[in-house]
Amino acid sequence: MKVTVVGAGAVGASCAEYIAIKNFASEVVILDIKEDYAEGKAMDLMQTASLNKFDTKIVGSTNDYSKTANSDIAVITSGIPRKPGMSREELIGINAGIVKEVATKIVEQSPDVTLIVVSNPMDTLTYLAHKTINLPKNRIIGMGGALDSARFQYRLAEALDCPSSDVQGMVIGGHSDKGMVPLASLATRNSVRVTEYLDDARLEKVSEDTKVGGATLTKMLGTSAWYAPGAAVSALVQSIACDQKKMFPCSTYLEGEYGLNDLCIGVPVILGKDGIEKIVELDLNDAEKNKLKESAEAVKKTNELLEL
């Protein structure tokens, strides 16, 4: 199993690290345009192999896509990250061109690859990949919902004063501060709905804190977060590589599901060896349906900024 990570910055390096440590891939290739940067990250990570007890080979490359040939999965993290005060949508001008070029070069070397898009604005750039790259729709995936759901579960566990492992919760909709739809009505603690423990006001605060989870960290760190995004990507990659058929909310191309068409947005999917193997349609309440519709309209407005 060969995995390529394009972009050797903090997010890309975290993706590569988590994938390597889990020891399910034979090789991870890190690629970057900055001279020797990916090679340095790869060497640094390889020097942890004996300490962290993994056998995955990590290779760095400066813009040599031939090193990515025959990749089973490729993760695109390249592009400029958010700075304090920036929205994800503001990144589209630069990042759209980067993602289109990267995806094209990856597919030239690995025509059977499954692409995972991490770069922002993630839903729109996933849509761009669908419209410009010759791959089946089940093999182009946007990462956002898996990360947003992890942040939702963190906030739920904080409110419940319990371990995160006790909590299950999902966020659907667009990967943006206003577009996320945390599904508080379906969230549980060990199969008991969290609505049994938390009142509406606290659940609303949990949801709002989840929506601004990325912006909160960007303000604190001065740039985008990287540990949780890297962990989210590694979970998606592992489910595909190991045919685990786990359910994650991911940005996927919709053709009528949830009453939506011709856009990519976060909904629950089953991830296995063929990428997205099934789109799961949840029984949402009226408020959740309306929020998802509003989120879809916002994503479509951002999509209109693309030059397709």
Secondary structure by P-SEA (a helix, b strand, c coil): cbbbbccccaaaaaaaaaaaaaccccbbbbbbcccaaaaaaaaaaaaacccccccbbbbbbcccccccccccbbbbccccccccccccccccccaaaaaaaaaaaaaaacccbbbbbccccaaaaaaaaaacccccccccccccaaaaaaaaaaaaaaaacccccccccccccccccccccccccccccccccccccccaaaaaaaaaaaaaaaaaaaaaccccccaaaaaaaaaaaaaaaaccccccccccccccccccccbbbbcccccccccccbbbbccccaaaaaaaaaaaaaaaaaaaaccc
